[in-house]
Every structure is written in structure tokens, then in C-alpha cells.
Amino acid sequence: MPTTITTTTITPMPANGTAIGMADGGIRAAPLEDAPVGGAVDVAAPDGTSRAASAGLLDLMVWLSPAFPVGGFTYSHGLEWAIEDGSVATAADLEAWLGDVLRHGAGRNDAILFAAAWRAAADVATLAEIVELAAALQPTRERRLEASQQGAAFVKAVTDAWPHDAMAALVAALQARFGTVPWTYAVAVATASAAHGIALADALPATLQAFAANVISAGVRAIPLGQTDGLRILRRLGPVIAEVAVEGLAAGLDDLGGAAVRADIASMKHETQYTRLFRS
């Protein structure tokens, strides 16, 4: 029987921002005049002047760090099977594979779901629908495990170490609806970012970049490649990440869908792969 949820008031979120690719392949967010600031600290600019840095943005950097306790290093997003199969054997192969996953697969869909969840953080009923949709869209058992385990671990770590009334209210309302919330990683990061006042235009490309870095790390270990090769791939994929982030900001839930079929097949094949280093 559905659980009745009373209305939860959350601070309204700002209008969209835009992620911009830089000439060197990096990413920055376009300025948002109405972007919320989750507290600020003064840092010295190169010319010696003082400028404000969002404390929320500094939190986001911690949340997306490889050291954050979500277990991301144990997942390869199906890449391990592609390496075993011979589809990905070089740095160029890994760059092409991951570029397609970002443009046409989980990267694009996660960007759309991320933006939708961030905007829905003021409306628990809508957010619940997005949480449920994101969980249902996982194409394989291992991909569902990858998304849900990291999502649940992320929410637990953030709520334990960064207590925040708005985030606590959202989590409580979703728990009242679902019991065990079917978090996925992208939706979990989006929800926490919105609750903590981190601008969508900052949080979305940063999360996509963290996803790409994690897959590259798996490739560096399993192909294997050198660390410098991995860094070069991440730098060269910067414009792709920015492009996918911009598309995610502009798209709606009706635009969800993908064509990275071989990546989905790789995830299915990985379930029965004889020798495995990774959980997906």
C-alpha cells in the first residue's frame, strides 16, 4: 500500500547553468548569477586578490574523490570483459570505448537523470519518480549493482559526515515512500548537490568526469596502461564530458535512451567471465 507523504518544503533551486569546454580539454562551469552558495571561504587569486570559493563546491570535490567510500574502484562498467575479449587493448581503444559510453550510453542517460533529480529536489514526489526510473533503467544485473551499491554508500557517507537539514528531509521522505530507497549513484549525487546548494552546472560535469576517471582507472589496471596514458585519455575526453553535460542540462526524461549496445553486452558477458578483478 502506498505511503502517504506530507509536503516537504525544500529551498528552491536556481535556474540552469551551462558547462563549458576549455581549450586544453578541461571543464569549467559558466557563471550562474543565481547559483546558491553553500557557505564560502576566501582564497587567494593568482594576482593576490581575494575571491570567494563555494564551500559546497569544495565538498563536491571530496565526494567525487576516488578515496570517497563508495567502492567505485571495484567496478569497471563492463570494461573488464571488453579487455578480455580483445575489444579494448590500447589507450586509443579505451578512449574510443569510453567516449561512446559517455555520448551514447550510461554517461548521457546519467547526465539527463542527474539534471532531472537536481531540479526535482524541491518536490519529493517527482524526485521519487526519478529515483525509481533511474533504478529501472539499469540494463543488467551487474550495472544495477554498480549503480545501486555506490548510490546507497554515497548517501550514507554524505548524511553521516555532512549533516544537513534539507538532505535529511529528502532522505526521510524517500525512505517513508520506499522503505529501502533504490538509489543510483548519479541520482544520489544530484540529490545531495541540490540539497547542499551546489550549482547544477558545477555538479553535473564534475560527476561525469569522476565516472570517466573511474573507468579509466579500471583500464589502467586491467589492460594494463601507464598512469600517464590514463591522464591523457581523461584530458582528451574533457570536451566530450562538457558536451554530454550540456546535452544533459537541456534534455528531458523523454530524451532518455542509448545506443552503446556493446557496452551493455559486455556487462552481461562479465557476469559469467571466468577470471574477474572487478564486480562489473
N, C-alpha and C positions, 0 to 999 in steps of 0.2 A: 504493500500500500504506500503511495507517495507520501512523503513527509511534508507537512505544511511549514513553509519558511516565512518568518516575518521579514518585513523590508529592512534591509541593512543599508545604512547611509555611508557612502564612501566619498571621499573628497573627489570632485570632478577632475577628469584628466584633460590635458591640453590638446590642442589640435595637432594634426600630423606634422612630422618633420621629414627631412629628406636626407638619406645617406649619400655622400659624395665620394667618388673615387678620386684619389690623388695621383699625380703624375708618376710617382715612384711605386704605384701599386698598393699603397696603404689606403686606409679609410678614415674619414672624419665625418662628423655629423654636421649638417647645415645648422646654423644658429636658429634657435627657437625662442622668440621673444616671450612666449607664454609658457615656456617649459618650466616645470616645477623644479625646485632645488631642494634636495633633502638635506639641508644644512650646508654650510660652505666653510672652506678653510682657505687661508691666504697662502699662496705660493709665489715664489719669485719668478717673473718672466725673464727671458734672456737679456732684456735691456735693463734689468734690475728693478723694474717697477713691480708693484703688487697686483695680482689679479685673483679673482675668486674661482676656486675649483669646487665642483659639486661633491659633497661628501657622499652622496648617493652613487655617483659615478665611481668613486674610489671603492665603495662597497662592491659594485658590479665587477670591478677588476679582480677582487678577491673571489667572488662567487664563480667566476669563469676560469679561475686558475686551475691548472692541471692538478694542483695539490688539494683542491676542494674535495671533500669526502663524498663523492657521488659514484666512484668506481668507474669513471669513464675509460681509464686505461685498460680495462678488461674487455672492451668491445671494439670490434673492427668494422661493424656495419656491413658484414658480408665480404669485406676485402680479403680476409684470410683465404676464403675459397677461391677467389679470383687469382690470388697469388699461386695457390696450389694447382689451379687449372692452367696456369701459364698466361692468362689474360693480362695480368699486371706483373711485369718482370723488371721494369726500369723506372727511373724517375719520371721520364716522359709519359710512360703508361699510367703511372699513379696520378700525375697531373691531369691527364685526359679523363681518366675514370672519375676522379673526384669532381672535376669540372662539370661532367654530365650529371652526377648525383646532385650537385648544387643547383644546376639550371633546370633539370627535368625530373628530379626525384625528391628525396626527403628534404633537401635544402629548400627548394621552392615551397613545398607544402608546409614545412615548419615555419617558414617566413610568413606565410599567409595566416596560419593558425596563431602564431605569435602576435601579430598585429591585431588580430581579432580579439584574442584574450586580453591583451593590454587595454584595448578600448572598452572591453566589457567589464572591467574590474569595478565599475560603479553600479553594475546590475548583476546581482548574484544569479538570477535565473538564466540570463543569457550566458554568463560565464560557465555555468553548469553544463549547458548545451554544448559549448565549445570543448570543455574538458571531456565530455562523453564522445563527441565526434572525433577528437584527436586520438583517443584510445581505440576507437573502432576502425580508424583508417590505417592502423599498423598492418602491413601486408603479410607478415609471417610471425610465427611464434617467437623466434629469437629477436626480431625487431621490436615486438611488443615488450619483451623482457628488457631490451636495451632502453627503450623509451620510458617504461613504467618504473623500473628499478632506479634509474637515475632521477626521474621526476620526484618520486617519493623521498629518496635520500636528500635531494636538494631542498625540498620543503622542510623536512625535519631539521636539517642543518641550519637553514636560514631562520626558522622560527625559534630554534633553541638559542642561537648565538646572536641574533639581531631581533630581539623582541620589539614588536611594532603593533600598535592598536589596529590599524587598517588591515594589515596582513592577518592578524589573529582573527579579526571579524570575518574575513573572507574564508579562511580555512575552516572556522567553526561552522559557518553557514553551509559550506560544501560538505562537511562531514555529516551535518544533520540531514542532508539530502541523500548522500550516497552511503554513509557508513564509512567504508574504506574508499577514499577518493581515488578514481582511476587517473592519477596524474600522468602526463607525459612530460618529458624534460622541457621542451620548448614552451609549453603552456605554463609549467611551473615557474620558469624563469620570467616569463612575461607577467604573470600574476604578481610575483614578488617585486619586479621592477616598477609596475604601476603603483602598487601599494606603498612602496618606498619613495615614490616621486622621481623615478629615473626616467628621463625622456625616452620615448619610443625610438626616436631617430638615433639615439646612442645605444640602447639596449639591443635592438634587433640586429644590426650588423655585427656587433660585438659577439653575440651569441652564435651567429653563423660562422664567424671566424673561429670561435672556440670549437665548434663542431668540426670544421675543416682541419684545425690543428690536431684534434684527437685522431681523426682518420689517418692523417699524415704520420703521426707518431706510430700508429699501428703498422703502417707501411715501412717506416724506417726500421722497425724492429723485425718485421717478418720477411721482407724481400731478400736481404736487408739493404738499406741505403745509409749513406753518411748523414750526420746531423745537418751539415751544410746543404746537402741536396734537399732535405726536408724544409729548411728555411727558405730556400729559393722557390720551392713549389708554393709555399704559403704566400710569399711575396707576390709571385706571378698571378696567383688566384685572387689577389686583392680586388682588382676591378670586377671580377665575376661575383665576388661576395657583395660588393657595392651594388651591382646591377640587380642581383636577386633581392637584396634588401629593399631597393626602390620599388621593385615589382610587388613585393610583399606588402609594402605600405599602401600601394594603390589598389591592390586586388581585394576581392571579397571572397566569402566562403563558396560562392558558386564557381569560383575560378580554381578550386582545388582539383588536383588530378596530376598524373605524372606519366612519363614515358621511359623511365630508367628501368626497363624490364629486366635487363641482365643483372642489375644490382639486386633486384628482388629475387631473381632466380638464385643468385649467389648466396643470399641469405637462407633460402630454402635448402640448398645443397649443403650449406655449412652445418645444418642440424645433424647430418649423418656423416660428416667428414671424420675420417679415422683419427688423425692426429690434429689436435687443436691447441692453440695458445690462448685463444680469445673465446668469449662467451657468445659472440655473434659474428 
